[in-house]
């Protein structure tokens, strides 16, 4: 059983490790693909809009 301080410490350590892995992957992929800005607006084609929420049901 860990106390609150130890749990917070483990959580911070895990977040730091995840951040490092994400940064490493970004650096590795950064040289190959362009960086996509989260704030940019993208156009969704009309075909994709019709497919959202559509479910196909196979007869039993």
C-alpha positions in Angstrom: 0.0 0.0 0.0 1.4 3.3 -1.0 0.6 6.7 0.5 -0.6 9.7 -1.4 2.8 11.2 -1.8 4.3 8.1 -3.3 1.3 7.7 -5.7 1.7 11.3 -6.9 5.5 10.7 -7.3 4.9 7.6 -9.4 2.3 9.4 -11.5 4.7 12.2 -12.2 7.5 9.8 -13.1 5.2 7.9 -15.5 4.0 11.1 -17.1 7.6 12.2 -17.6 8.5 8.8 -19.2 5.5 9.1 -21.5 6.4 12.6 -22.5 9.9 11.5 -23.3 8.7 8.6 -25.5 6.3 10.9 -27.3 9.0 13.5 -27.9 11.4 10.8 -29.2 8.7 9.5 -31.6 8.0 13.1 -32.8 11.7 13.6 -33.5 11.9 10.3 -35.3 8.9 11.0 -37.5 9.5 14.7 -37.8 12.2 14.2 -40.4 9.9 12.2 -42.6 6.5 13.9 -42.3 5.5 17.5 -42.0 4.3 18.7 -38.6 0.6 19.2 -38.5 -0.5 22.1 -36.4 -3.4 21.3 -34.1 -4.9 24.8 -34.7 -5.3 24.4 -38.5 -8.7 23.9 -40.0 -9.1 20.9 -42.3 -11.8 20.3 -44.9 -13.9 17.1 -44.4 -15.0 15.7 -47.8 -18.8 15.2 -48.1 -18.4 11.4 -48.5 -16.8 11.2 -45.1 -19.7 13.2 -43.5 -22.2 10.7 -44.8 -20.2 7.8 -43.4 -20.2 9.2 -39.9 -22.5 7.2 -37.6 -23.5 4.8 -40.3 -23.6 1.1 -39.3 -24.0 -1.9 -41.5 -26.0 -4.8 -40.1 -25.6 -8.2 -41.7 -28.8 -10.3 -41.6 -28.6 -13.3 -39.3 
